[in-house]
Amino acid sequence: MAILARRIIIHGMVQGVGFRYFVRRAGKRLGLTGNACNLPDGMVEIVVEGSPELLEEFIGEVRKGPPSAQVERVDIHDIAVSGRYPMFLIEGW
């Protein structure tokens, strides 16, 4: 099975609302690996690796976010698979 990687930037009210924990739960439930971290400008960055089908399901979930978040825009970029993540992690503050 092919493994792909994406870098996803989430814009909106996504810090201080449990967004990274929501992302980690979704990633773990789908068997994906990667990380989620807050950026200094108020956005959340996600790096995720997995099968194309599971990545699409994951992206659909993070477009919505948890009930307390307000996702305004989602930027998605293909990146090289690193294999660096043993599971789905939360990084940063």
Backbone hydrogen bonds, N-H to C=O, Kabsch-Sander energy under -0.5 kcal/mol:
donor,donor_aa,acceptor,acceptor_aa,energy
4,L,50,G,-3.0
5,A,79,I,-0.6
6,R,48,V,-2.4
7,R,77,H,-2.8
8,I,6,R,-0.5
8,I,46,I,-3.3
9,I,75,D,-2.6
10,I,8,I,-0.5
10,I,44,V,-3.0
11,H,9,I,-0.5
11,H,73,R,-3.0
13,M,70,Q,-1.9
14,V,12,G,-1.5
14,V,42,G,-0.6
22,F,18,G,-2.1
23,V,19,F,-2.6
24,R,20,R,-2.5
25,R,21,Y,-2.4
26,A,22,F,-2.3
27,G,23,V,-2.8
28,K,24,R,-2.9
29,R,25,R,-2.6
30,L,26,A,-1.9
31,G,27,G,-0.6
31,G,28,K,-0.9
32,L,27,G,-2.8
33,T,49,E,-2.0
34,G,87,M,-1.8
35,N,47,V,-2.4
36,A,89,L,-1.5
37,C,45,E,-2.5
38,N,91,E,-0.6
39,L,43,M,-3.0
42,G,39,L,-2.0
44,V,10,I,-1.8
45,E,37,C,-3.0
46,I,8,I,-3.0
47,V,35,N,-2.4
48,V,6,R,-2.3
49,E,33,T,-2.9
50,G,4,L,-2.2
55,L,51,S,-2.5
56,E,52,P,-2.0
57,E,53,E,-1.8
58,F,54,L,-2.5
59,I,55,L,-2.8
60,G,56,E,-2.1
61,E,57,E,-1.7
62,V,58,F,-2.5
63,R,59,I,-1.8
64,K,60,G,-0.7
64,K,61,E,-0.8
65,G,61,E,-2.6
69,A,66,P,-1.8
70,Q,13,M,-1.8
72,E,11,H,-2.7
72,E,70,Q,-0.6
73,R,11,H,-1.2
75,D,9,I,-2.5
77,H,7,R,-2.4
79,I,5,A,-1.8
89,L,34,G,-2.7
89,L,87,M,-0.6
91,E,36,A,-2.6
